[in-house]
Each structure stands twice: as C-alpha cells, then as structure tokens.
Amino acid sequence: MNETPTRSDFDQYMAPTYAPQQVIPTRGEGSRLWDQAGKEYIDFAGGIAVNALGHCHPALVDALQSQGNTLWHLSNVYTNEPALRLAKCLVESTFADKAFFCSSGGEANEAALKLARRYAHDHYGAYKDKIISFQQSFHGRTLFTVSVGGQPKYSQGFGPIPGGILHAEFNDLDSVRKLVGDDTCAIIVEPMQGEGGIVPATPDFLHGVRQLCDDNRALLIFDEVQTGVGRTGSLYAYMEYGITPDILTSAKSLGGGFPVGAMLATDEVMASLTAGTHGSTYGGNALASAVALAAVEFIDTPDVLAGVKKRHDLFREHLESINRRYGVFQQVRGMGLLIGAPMAPDYAERAKDILPLAIDEGLMALVAGPNVLRMAPSLVIPEADIEEGMARLDRAIARFVAQA
Ligand SMILES: *Cc1c(COP(=O)(O)O)cnc(C)c1O
C-alpha cells in the first residue's frame, strides 16, 4: 500500500472522465511545480484559473493552518466567524448586499439559476421561467448548468434535461432580442467566455443585455467563476465594464486552490431564498471561508490588480513575438491574466498538440476548446518565470511547427 502511485493507476482506479497528462506533479511553490521525477515546470495553467496566488502562497498557507488548528466545520445549523468575515468582505467590495456560499462554480450557478426562477415566481408568477444563455458558454457540470451552458456535447445523452432554456449568440444583441420577452426570468452570461475560447464580451453587447433585462424585468446573472477575483485586473470583470449584474457567481480564484464558491446578489433579489429554499452542507465551511478571505484580501489591492495588467502586457508581447516567428496564432486576446491565442488556419483545431511538447520543455499551459491555447497563471507570477516560461513555450512551438 505504500508503493508510489503511477499514471497507470489512473487508468486502473479512476473514472475515465479525464485524460490527464502523463506526468504527476507532486510539489509546487509559487509558479513552479515539480513532478515525481523531480523535473521542474513553470505553471502558466494555474490549475485552470484557480491558483490565483500560485502554489502554497504563504498568506493562504497561514490562513489554512491557523483555521485548521481552530475549527473546520459546523454545518449551517450554526454560522461561523470566517464565513461571516468573507460575506462582509465580498459585500463591501461589490454591488452585492448578500452572499450565499457553496463549494464550486457549478453549484454557485445552480444557486443563481434557482434564485432567478424563484424570484420571478415570487414576483410575477410561474409563467416567467425562461432562461437565456449563450452558445459556447460554460456554467458547470450539474444537469441544470450543462443544460444552460451552450456546448451541447456536455448535455447530450443525459436527457431529459431541464426545460425553459434558450440559447442566443454571444456578442450578438439581435439574437438576444429575438428570444427575450415578458417570460424571460434571467439572462446568464460570462463577461469573457472562458471554456468557450477566451472571448471577451464587447462593452456594447453587455450594455445592451443589461438594457434588455431591465426592459423585460429579467435578472442579469454574471458568471464570473473564471473571470472573478482579480483575473481581469479588477476584483470582478463587471467593474471593468461598468455594468452591474443582479446576481454574480464566483469560484475558482476565490479559494486560490481550496474548493469554494459564492453567489452574490442584492437584498431585493436574495430575499427570495428564504430559510429552507436552498442550501449546501459545506457552504460557508470555516476552512474554505478562511482561505477565501485571505485570497480576496491579498488580491483586492491596487498593487496586485495593477500587477495583473502589467503582466498581461508581458504575456501579450511575448506571445506576439513568438507568433511573428512561427505564425501559429490568428491573434492574441483576453483580459488580465486570462489569455487566449486561437490557432491560425494552417494549425486549426490543433492547440491541444502543443501541450505535451510544452510539458516536455518544462511548461504547463492550457487549451480552451480545440482551437485556442489558453494561459491563466498566478496573478503574482514573477517576471523571471514569465521570461523563462516563454522561452520554453518558444521551443515547444518550434517543435510543434517542425512536426506539423
Ligand atoms: C469552471 C467554470 C464553471 C464551473 O466551475 P466548477 O467549480 O468546475 O463547478 C462555471 N462557470 C465558468 C465560467 C467556469 O469557468
């Protein structure tokens, strides 16, 4: 039983829901990781936009250790100090008046969608039940959230799926106008599509969606699970756009690697979640809340947020310089430290083939769909690690082009 686990144990013992890379990282510090063989990697993946402060950041380790020696869990039969502190912090830093806690992004969206339905039911009646979302969007893996998401491959074969869900075209206001009406209870949108390929919403589009919600007494839900907590260079992306949603969901970077999710809303809207209407055993768990509070307090400072924008420019310059040499990308896009590079037509749908070459060179990166190379590193990644990581990416791309 004390044998060191191997990658083949994955195939033998774990559900085949994933196809992980061959190496198994065992230790991380800042933006560097080491695998079982002691090989070192630069981390541009950040656990898919989760490790917002890199690996084992002292502020988060301190919060985890001191809470770990104090109190882990109580259930919601009692409240606890870390959850109360985190709720107050999020309310004071955003448009919201109230927070609901859970353990993941999918659960935060499930809560948001249920709240939107319930609010419409309470205020207007059961007829107002239509939810509008967008093609290519991603909102989680529960049956409700895969049905709302705009990638049919995630809900196919799991039917019957929940009804009352309509899909419009992202960044196309006319397509929303065609679907919206008095029976719309909510529009849910990612300010920048993440899994869908790192596609920022245009400001006009988001302003238009806000207006359509107001005109039709529908709630606007921003899914900021991937864009939230400093990722775009503001605490939340809605602040970049100057457009305020009625409900906002947050997870990923919120816990910096500890599983936690939050659904934020105004008093008026959250009032529909009366005692007993919704819940979660782990929601507001003391350990999760203590770590999340430390993450938000560390990230929501002018220094860290300005650092995200500065690092964005560095990533963009390096990727554009690599592209001038190899011509593999159509463009470099994104906001803050959520960056995507869609492949040029000659290399269409082949972004995934870069990943093992990068790993071989000592770099971890991501894709967003088959055609987009994605990067979501630590918000405080040192400049030296960006330089070294880009040198490794350059070598990986040279090999990718040579073998193409
Ligand atoms: C990752 C993600 C989710 C799902 O979060 P989980 O924690 O995996 O449930 C939902 N929405 C967006 C925009 C995401 O990027």
The ligand as an SDF file (V2000), in Angstrom:
LIG
                    3D

 15 15  0  0  0  0  0  0  0  0999 V2000
  -15.0550   26.4540  -14.3310 C   0  0  0  0  0  0  0  0  0  0  0  0
  -16.3200   27.1920  -14.6020 C   0  0  0  0  0  0  0  0  0  0  0  0
  -17.5430   26.7900  -14.0260 C   0  0  0  0  0  0  0  0  0  0  0  0
  -17.6770   25.5240  -13.2140 C   0  0  0  0  0  0  0  0  0  0  0  0
  -16.9890   25.5850  -12.0160 O   0  0  0  0  0  0  0  0  0  0  0  0
  -16.7530   24.2290  -11.1750 P   0  0  0  0  0  0  0  0  0  0  0  0
  -16.0310   24.6890   -9.9550 O   0  0  0  0  0  0  0  0  0  0  0  0
  -15.9800   23.3000  -12.0470 O   0  0  0  0  0  0  0  0  0  0  0  0
  -18.1010   23.6570  -10.8690 O   0  0  0  0  0  0  0  0  0  0  0  0
  -18.6600   27.5790  -14.2470 C   0  0  0  0  0  0  0  0  0  0  0  0
  -18.5880   28.6850  -14.9980 N   0  0  0  0  0  0  0  0  0  0  0  0
  -17.4440   29.1040  -15.5650 C   0  0  0  0  0  0  0  0  0  0  0  0
  -17.4350   30.3650  -16.3580 C   0  0  0  0  0  0  0  0  0  0  0  0
  -16.2720   28.3610  -15.4010 C   0  0  0  0  0  0  0  0  0  0  0  0
  -15.1450   28.7530  -15.9970 O   0  0  0  0  0  0  0  0  0  0  0  0
  1  2  1  0
  2  3  1  0
  2 14  2  0
  3  4  1  0
  3 10  2  0
  4  5  1  0
  5  6  1  0
  6  7  2  0
  6  8  1  0
  6  9  1  0
 10 11  1  0
 11 12  2  0
 12 13  1  0
 12 14  1  0
 14 15  1  0
M  END
$$$$
